[in-house]
Amino acid sequence: HVQLVESGGGSVQAGGSLRLSCAASGYTSSSYCMGWFRQAPGKEREWVSSISTDGSTTYADPVKGRFTISRGNAKNTLYLQMNSLKAEDTAMYYCAARRCWIPPNKYTYWGQGTQVTVS
């Protein structure tokens, strides 16, 4: 049973950086694909980035060139390095996981979220 806990959110000025972390408990398999999502007030949740078991990464157009998703040395740690932050990046950010063989639009596990505010 996988549980995800995000951390690293906060308030920064435009142009600043933040590094989000996601700690997974019960993450004993290498068969999980991981992703980051975000949701701004009054907006639908949107996909931000994903990383596969082979290390392949994908990004939503608005964050390409600014955000970097990565796995830590430990298999149960996920990061999102966010640089050149913009006001439109303000949102609650969620870590998510799914078995890699299920469709990418069906993530099974979700964290509680960490708030990112860019002013």
Phi and psi restraints in degrees (value plus and minus 20) as a CYANA .aco file:
   2 VAL   PHI    -109.7   -69.7
   2 VAL   PSI     110.5   150.5
   3 GLN   PHI    -141.9  -101.9
   3 GLN   PSI     118.0   158.0
   4 LEU   PHI    -139.2   -99.2
   4 LEU   PSI     116.3   156.3
   5 VAL   PHI    -152.3  -112.3
   5 VAL   PSI      97.9   137.9
   6 GLU   PHI    -109.5   -69.5
   6 GLU   PSI     134.5   174.5
   7 SER   PHI    -176.1  -136.1
   7 SER   PSI     148.3   188.3
   8 GLY   PHI      82.8   122.8
   8 GLY   PSI     -24.2    15.8
   9 GLY   PHI     -91.0   -51.0
   9 GLY   PSI     149.1   189.1
  10 GLY   PHI     147.9   187.9
  10 GLY   PSI    -188.8  -148.8
  11 SER   PHI    -128.6   -88.6
  11 SER   PSI     110.4   150.4
  12 VAL   PHI    -158.6  -118.6
  12 VAL   PSI     139.6   179.6
  13 GLN   PHI    -103.0   -63.0
  13 GLN   PSI     136.3   176.3
  14 ALA   PHI     -74.0   -34.0
  14 ALA   PSI     117.1   157.1
  15 GLY   PHI      73.5   113.5
  15 GLY   PSI     -31.0     9.0
  16 GLY   PHI    -102.0   -62.0
  16 GLY   PSI    -196.0  -156.0
  17 SER   PHI    -153.2  -113.2
  17 SER   PSI     133.2   173.2
  18 LEU   PHI    -164.1  -124.1
  18 LEU   PSI     131.5   171.5
  19 ARG   PHI    -143.1  -103.1
  19 ARG   PSI      93.5   133.5
  20 LEU   PHI    -109.1   -69.1
  20 LEU   PSI     124.9   164.9
  21 SER   PHI    -143.3  -103.3
  21 SER   PSI     130.7   170.7
  22 CYS   PHI    -154.1  -114.1
  22 CYS   PSI      96.9   136.9
  23 ALA   PHI    -122.5   -82.5
  23 ALA   PSI     105.7   145.7
  24 ALA   PHI    -128.8   -88.8
  24 ALA   PSI     108.8   148.8
  25 SER   PHI    -123.2   -83.2
  25 SER   PSI     124.9   164.9
  26 GLY   PHI      56.7    96.7
  26 GLY   PSI      -6.9    33.1
  27 TYR   PHI    -112.7   -72.7
  27 TYR   PSI      65.2   105.2
  28 THR   PHI    -129.7   -89.7
  28 THR   PSI     -21.7    18.3
  29 SER   PHI    -131.6   -91.6
  29 SER   PSI     128.7   168.7
  30 SER   PHI    -114.0   -74.0
  30 SER   PSI      -9.3    30.7
  31 SER   PHI    -116.1   -76.1
  31 SER   PSI      -6.1    33.9
  32 TYR   PHI    -118.1   -78.1
  32 TYR   PSI     115.4   155.4
  33 CYS   PHI    -115.1   -75.1
  33 CYS   PSI     119.0   159.0
  34 MET   PHI    -137.1   -97.1
  34 MET   PSI     132.4   172.4
  35 GLY   PHI    -171.0  -131.0
  35 GLY   PSI     143.5   183.5
  36 TRP   PHI    -138.6   -98.6
  36 TRP   PSI     117.4   157.4
  37 PHE   PHI    -147.6  -107.6
  37 PHE   PSI     144.4   184.4
  38 ARG   PHI    -165.6  -125.6
  38 ARG   PSI     135.1   175.1
  39 GLN   PHI    -163.9  -123.9
  39 GLN   PSI     100.1   140.1
  40 ALA   PHI    -112.3   -72.3
  40 ALA   PSI     136.1   176.1
  41 PRO   PHI     -75.0   -35.0
  41 PRO   PSI     110.9   150.9
  42 GLY   PHI      55.9    95.9
  42 GLY   PSI     -16.2    23.8
  43 LYS   PHI    -136.8   -96.8
  43 LYS   PSI     139.8   179.8
  44 GLU   PHI     -97.2   -57.2
  44 GLU   PSI     133.6   173.6
  45 ARG   PHI     -84.4   -44.4
  45 ARG   PSI     115.9   155.9
  46 GLU   PHI    -146.8  -106.8
  46 GLU   PSI     127.4   167.4
  47 TRP   PHI     -94.4   -54.4
  47 TRP   PSI     119.2   159.2
  48 VAL   PHI    -130.2   -90.2
  48 VAL   PSI     -71.6   -31.6
  49 SER   PHI    -183.3  -143.3
  49 SER   PSI     135.8   175.8
  50 SER   PHI    -161.0  -121.0
  50 SER   PSI     135.2   175.2
  51 ILE   PHI    -157.5  -117.5
  51 ILE   PSI     113.9   153.9
  52 SER   PHI    -114.0   -74.0
  52 SER   PSI     154.3   194.3
  53 THR   PHI     -85.8   -45.8
  53 THR   PSI     -44.5    -4.5
  54 ASP   PHI    -108.1   -68.1
  54 ASP   PSI     -16.4    23.6
  55 GLY   PHI      70.8   110.8
  55 GLY   PSI     -22.5    17.5
  56 SER   PHI     -85.3   -45.3
  56 SER   PSI     117.5   157.5
  57 THR   PHI    -142.9  -102.9
  57 THR   PSI     129.8   169.8
  58 THR   PHI    -157.8  -117.8
  58 THR   PSI     132.7   172.7
  59 TYR   PHI    -157.9  -117.9
  59 TYR   PSI     127.5   167.5
  60 ALA   PHI     -90.3   -50.3
  60 ALA   PSI     127.1   167.1
  61 ASP   PHI     -72.0   -32.0
  61 ASP   PSI     -62.4   -22.4
  62 PRO   PHI     -82.9   -42.9
  62 PRO   PSI     -38.9     1.1
  63 VAL   PHI    -132.5   -92.5
  63 VAL   PSI     -22.4    17.6
  64 LYS   PHI     -79.4   -39.4
  64 LYS   PSI     113.9   153.9
  65 GLY   PHI      65.7   105.7
  65 GLY   PSI     -31.0     9.0
  66 ARG   PHI    -136.9   -96.9
  66 ARG   PSI     -55.3   -15.3
  67 PHE   PHI    -125.9   -85.9
  67 PHE   PSI     128.8   168.8
  68 THR   PHI    -155.8  -115.8
  68 THR   PSI     103.6   143.6
  69 ILE   PHI    -117.2   -77.2
  69 ILE   PSI     122.7   162.7
  70 SER   PHI    -176.6  -136.6
  70 SER   PSI     141.5   181.5
  71 ARG   PHI    -125.0   -85.0
  71 ARG   PSI     124.4   164.4
  72 GLY   PHI     -97.9   -57.9
  72 GLY   PSI     156.7   196.7
  73 ASN   PHI     -80.5   -40.5
  73 ASN   PSI     -55.4   -15.4
  74 ALA   PHI     -96.8   -56.8
  74 ALA   PSI     120.4   160.4
  75 LYS   PHI     -87.5   -47.5
  75 LYS   PSI     -38.8     1.2
  76 ASN   PHI    -120.9   -80.9
  76 ASN   PSI       2.6    42.6
  77 THR   PHI    -145.4  -105.4
  77 THR   PSI     111.5   151.5
  78 LEU   PHI    -146.0  -106.0
  78 LEU   PSI     122.5   162.5
  79 TYR   PHI    -147.3  -107.3
  79 TYR   PSI     134.6   174.6
  80 LEU   PHI    -155.4  -115.4
  80 LEU   PSI      85.0   125.0
  81 GLN   PHI    -105.2   -65.2
  81 GLN   PSI     102.3   142.3
  82 MET   PHI    -137.3   -97.3
  82 MET   PSI      95.7   135.7
  83 ASN   PHI    -135.9   -95.9
  83 ASN   PSI     143.7   183.7
  84 SER   PHI      28.3    68.3
  84 SER   PSI      29.1    69.1
  85 LEU   PHI     -84.1   -44.1
  85 LEU   PSI     123.6   163.6
  86 LYS   PHI    -138.8   -98.8
  86 LYS   PSI     141.3   181.3
  87 ALA   PHI     -77.8   -37.8
  87 ALA   PSI     -55.1   -15.1
  88 GLU   PHI     -91.1   -51.1
  88 GLU   PSI     -26.4    13.6
  89 ASP   PHI    -102.8   -62.8
  89 ASP   PSI     -28.2    11.8
  90 THR   PHI     -80.6   -40.6
  90 THR   PSI     103.2   143.2
  91 ALA   PHI    -198.1  -158.1
  91 ALA   PSI     149.6   189.6
  92 MET   PHI    -106.9   -66.9
  92 MET   PSI     106.5   146.5
  93 TYR   PHI    -123.6   -83.6
  93 TYR   PSI     113.4   153.4
  94 TYR   PHI    -140.8  -100.8
  94 TYR   PSI     117.5   157.5
  95 CYS   PHI    -111.6   -71.6
  95 CYS   PSI     121.3   161.3
  96 ALA   PHI    -162.6  -122.6
  96 ALA   PSI     136.7   176.7
  97 ALA   PHI    -162.2  -122.2
  97 ALA   PSI     131.6   171.6
  98 ARG   PHI    -173.1  -133.1
  98 ARG   PSI     136.5   176.5
  99 ARG   PHI     -85.7   -45.7
  99 ARG   PSI     117.1   157.1
 100 CYS   PHI     -85.8   -45.8
 100 CYS   PSI     -38.5     1.5
 101 TRP   PHI    -107.5   -67.5
 101 TRP   PSI     -24.1    15.9
 102 ILE   PHI    -115.6   -75.6
 102 ILE   PSI     138.8   178.8
 103 PRO   PHI     -78.2   -38.2
 103 PRO   PSI     126.4   166.4
 104 PRO   PHI     -86.2   -46.2
 104 PRO   PSI     -32.2     7.8
 105 ASN   PHI    -112.0   -72.0
 105 ASN   PSI      -8.4    31.6
 106 LYS   PHI    -153.5  -113.5
 106 LYS   PSI      52.1    92.1
 107 TYR   PHI     -96.7   -56.7
 107 TYR   PSI     118.4   158.4
 108 THR   PHI    -112.9   -72.9
 108 THR   PSI     -58.8   -18.8
 109 TYR   PHI    -136.4   -96.4
 109 TYR   PSI     121.6   161.6
 110 TRP   PHI    -157.1  -117.1
 110 TRP   PSI     124.8   164.8
 111 GLY   PHI    -105.6   -65.6
 111 GLY   PSI     159.2   199.2
 112 GLN   PHI    -103.9   -63.9
 112 GLN   PSI     -34.3     5.7
 113 GLY   PHI      77.8   117.8
 113 GLY   PSI     132.5   172.5
 114 THR   PHI    -156.3  -116.3
 114 THR   PSI     113.3   153.3
 115 GLN   PHI    -101.7   -61.7
 115 GLN   PSI     113.3   153.3
 116 VAL   PHI    -141.0  -101.0
 116 VAL   PSI     103.1   143.1
 117 THR   PHI    -144.6  -104.6
 117 THR   PSI     103.6   143.6
 118 VAL   PHI    -136.5   -96.5
 118 VAL   PSI     102.2   142.2
